[in-house]
Amino acid sequence: MTGLAILLLVQGASGSFASGGIAAGSFVGGLACAAPALGRLVDRRGPRSTLLFCAVLFPASLCALVAAVFSNANAAVVVACAAAAGASFPPITVCMRTYLRQQHGDEAALTIAYSLDSVLIELMFIVGPMLVALFVAYASAGAAVGFAAACGAVGVLLFLRASALRNWRVAARGAATLLGPLGERRFVALIAVVVCYSIAFGLLEVGLPAYASEAGRPALAGVLLGLMSIGSALGGLAYGSRGWRGPLMRQFSLMLALMGIGLALLAAAPWSSPAFAALSFLAGVVMAPTLIIQSMLIATTARAEHTAEAFTWSTSALLTGVAIGITVGGAVVEAWRSPAALLAAGGAALVAAAAARQLARR
């Protein structure tokens, strides 16, 4: 919910998608900058203390953001609150993926586990945007931000009560290194590809709400993002339900190419809501498989002692790309309307596909 709710909150108060994009981009940028430090803490001390810290600071930062927007505070204050909320976002997903690697050493079992993880996340992305749509239609974007803050705090407390966390293992550390997983060149190359293709996600975060606004139905943005996530969840189930041949990096390149084609088709879609909604669903089908393969590549490239930090670097790379896409997307929409942002999203995914193909050949 959070990124979309922040974008709509600030856009509604300022009347500018560019301002909304900057605020939402600051939220994502704060998360991207702080996530590796939180991941290193999880690797060294386990998840409990880090998550409890985030359970307090994350909702406090979002509440401060809503207060700043409603009081017409300086734009710098709004950006700072959004960045603080991102920096304190609870790294539950990272903890889950680290735990799954600890429990499943077999690649086939790990693929299934990450597929289920991706479907769970897609369900969140289905429910979240639709909740934002309901809040915008019947209450306000500020109420959506407040509800997201409450979900963050309650979610951490529920996660920490899970009996599975009793089996958490802190891996033995080898020689200390400041760079952690970034000391491995294969990992750095993979992170560069992630940054490139995640720009497409950021452009979508602005392009779809802009399309809905241009169509005269702002609440439609959450529905379109939800439909894309439904397609993604079904794609994740299909990918995880069977074994796939071929190197993971080659599969990664293929999924990115299909994603780029699907997003580019959205830019050329007719301005009929049913047709656009159907294409949004189809464009999402390869998204979860792409993220599953990315998780597998991270898990098989990083050393066990760097697992959580490696996943946070992956998250940071993805969110850095999202932040770039959101920020650029706001300006693109202001200048050329929503189809330009959607076309740029397709282009970013295709460039990433070409880069992944080069890595697969090596």
N, C-alpha and C positions, 0 to 999 in steps of 0.2 A: 504493500500500500504506500510506503513512505515516499519514494521518489515522485510518483505521480501526484500524490496528495500535496506535497510541497510545491510542485510545479503549478498546480491549479490554484493553490492558496495564494501564492505570490502573483501569479498572472491575473487572478480575479481582483486583487487589491490594486495592482499597478496598471492593469490594462495592457500589459506587454508580455508577449511570449519570450522575448529576449531576457527580460528580468526574471521571469519564471525559470527559464532555462539555466540562468546563472546560479540561482538559488539551489535548484535541484542538482546541478553540476557540482556545486560546493559540497552538498551532502555526500555525493558519491566520491568526490575527491578526498574529503576527510576520511571516509572509510578506506579508500585505497592507500592513503598515506600511513594510517595507524595500524592496519591489519597485520603487516609482517611483525611488528613489535608484539602485538597480542598473540600471534602464532608462536613466536619464540618463547613467550611466557608459558603458553600451554605445553610446549614441548618439554620445558624444564621443570615445571611445577604441577602439571595437570590442569584441568579446566576450571576447577571450582572457584578459586579466588578471582580469576580473570572475569568469569561470567558474572559473579556477584557485583563486581565493580561496574561492569557495563549495565547491569540491571538497574542501577541507581542513576548513572549519568545520562544514559540514552533518553529515558522519558523526561528527565529534567531539561535536557537541551531542546527537545521538541516542544515542550510547554513554553520555554523561553522564546522559541521561534514564533509560535502563534501569538504570544503577547507582543512581540516586537512588530509583527505585521499589523495587528489590530491597533496598535498605538502609533502607527505611522513613523516608526523609528527609522534612523538612517539606514541606507541600504547596506552599509558595511556591517552593522549590527545583525541584520537579517542573515547575511552571508556567513558571519562568524557563528551564529547559532546553528545554522544548517551544517556547517563544517564540523562543529563539536558533536552534533548528533551522529554524523557519519563516523567520526573517529571513535565513538563509543558504542557503535552497533554491535550487539552481542554475536560473537563468532561461533554460533551453534552449528552451522553447516560445516565449518572447518573441523570442529570437534567430532561431528558424526563421521566425516570421511576419514579422519585419522583413526578413529575407533574401528571402522570397518576394515581398514588395512591391517590393523593389529590382529583382528579376529579371522581374516580370510586371506591365507597365503596363496591359495590356488587362483590362477588368473580367471578361470571360468566362473568360480564362485564370486570373485571380486567384481566381475562384470555384472553379474546378476544383482549384487548388492548395490553397486553404483547406479544401475538402472532403476532399482526401486527408490533409491535416494533422489534421482532426478525426477521421477514421477511425483514423489512427495512434494518436491519444490515446485513443479509445474502446477500441482493442485493449489499451492499457495498463490501462485501467479494467476490462477483462474479466479480464486475467491477474492484475493486482494483487490485487483482492479474493479471487480464488480461491486465490492463493498464501497470503494471510492465513488463509483457511479451512483450508488444509492445515497451516500452521504451528500454528494453534490446536488442530486435531484431533490432530496427531501430535508436536508439540513444545511451543511456548509462544508467547504474544503477544510476549514479549521477544525471542525468536529472529526473529520477523517484523520487529520494529523494527530489529534488527541487520542483517538482510538488506536492508532498505530503505536503510539507511545505506551499505552496500557498493554497491548499485545506483547511488546518487547519485554516488559518487566515480568508479566505473568508467564510468558514462554520460558524464560530463563529458570524461574522457580520450578516449573513443571519438569524441565529437562534435568535439573540437578537432582530431582527425586527419582529419576529412572534407576532401577536396580542394575542395569547394564554398566553404569559408570563405576561400579565396584570392581570391575575387571580391567579398568584402565591401567595401562603400563607406561611408565616413563622410561623411554629407551635409554640404554647406556650411551654416554657421549664419548666420541673419539677425540681427536685433536681439535681444540677450540679454533674456530674460524669466524672472523667478523662477517664475512659474506654469506655464511651458511650455504643454502642450496644454490645461491647465485655464483658460487665458485665452480660450478659445473657448466661447461659450455653448451652441452645439449639442452640443459634446462633453460638457459638464457635464450637460446634460439626459439624454444617452444613458447616462452613468455612473450617474445616479440610477436609471434603469430597471434597469440591471444589478444594482445593490445590492438592489433590491426582489425581483427574481425569483430571485436566487441564495440568498436566505433559504430558499427551498424545498429547494435542494440540501443545506443544512445540516440542515434538519429531517429529510430522508431519511437522512442519515448516522447519525442517532440512531434514527429511527423503524424502519428496517428491522432493525438489530441488536436493537432492543427486541422487535420482533415475533418474531424468531428465538429470543430468550431466553424469551419468554412461551410459545412453542410447545415449549419444552424441547429445542431444537436450536441452540445458539449458533453453531456453524460454518455454519449455513444463511445467515447474514448475507452472507458473501462470495459465496455462490452467487446470492442474489437481486440483489445489486449487479452481479454479473457478467452476469446475464441482462438487466438493464436496459441495461447497456452494449452488449450484443450487439444489442439492438433499436435503440439509438442509432446504432451503427456502420452498420447496414443502412439506417437513415433518412438518414444522411449520404451514403452511396453513391447512394441514390435521388435526393437533392437535387442532388448534384454531377453526376449523369449527364445532366442536361438543363437547358435554359434556362428561367427562370421570369420571367413578366411581372409588372409592378406594382412600385411603389416598395419599396425594401428595408425601410423602417420599417413599412409596412403588412404585409409578409410577417412581420416580427419580431412584430408584435402577434398575428397569426393563430397562429403557432407557440406563443407563450406561452399563448394561450387554450387550445389543444389540450393543452398540457402540464398546465395547471391542472386541466382536466377529468379527465385520466388519473390524476393523483395523488389527486384527490378520490375517484375510484372505488376506489382501493386501500384507502382508509379504510373503505369499506363492503363490502370483499371478504369472502367467507367465510373462516373460519380453516382452510381446507383448503390444505395446502401447494401441491399442483399448480395449483389455481385462482389462488392468490395469485402463484405464480411466473409464470403466463401473463399476468396483468395487469401484473406488473412489467416483463415484456418489452415489452408494448404501450405502457406509459407512457413507456418510453425512446425510442420511435421518433422523436419530434420533438425530442429533446434536442440531437443533433448538428446538425440543420438550424438550430436556434436559435443555437447557438454559431458556426456558419459565417456566418450573417447578421450576428451581432454583430461578428465579425472584419472582414467587409466594411464595415460601418458605421464601425468604428474606422479602417480603412485609408483610407477615402474622406473622413473628416472631419478627421483630423489632418494637419499639414504634414509633409513628408518629413523634416525635421530633428528632428522630435519622434516619429518612428514607434515606436522601441523604448519610449520613456517612455510614449507613449499606450497601447501594449499592456500595459505594466506597470500603468498606472492602471486599465485594464480588468480586469486580473488582480486588482489590489487591491480593486476594487469587488466583483468576484465573490466573492473570498475574505472580504471584510468581511461580506457577506451570509451566506456559509457559516458564518463564526464566530458571527454572531448566531443563525443557525438552530440550530447545534449546541448553543450555550449555552442557548438558550431550550428547545430540544427535550429536553435532559436533564431540565429541571424539569417540562416538560409530561408526559413519560413517567412520571416519578415520581408525578405527581398523577393523571393520567387514562389511562395506558397508551398503547400504540403507535398505535391508530386516531386519537387526538387529534392526534398529531404529523403523521401523514400527511394529515389533513384540513387542518391549518394550512399544510402545504406546498402543497397545491392552491390554497388561498386566496391565498398570497403570489404564485404565478404568475399568477393571474387579476387581481390588483391591478396587477401589472406590465404585463399585456396591455392593460388599460384605459389606463394611462399612455402606453404606446407608441402606442396608437390616437390619443390626443390629440396626440402629437408628429407623427404622420403627417398629421393634418388640418391642422396648422400649416404 
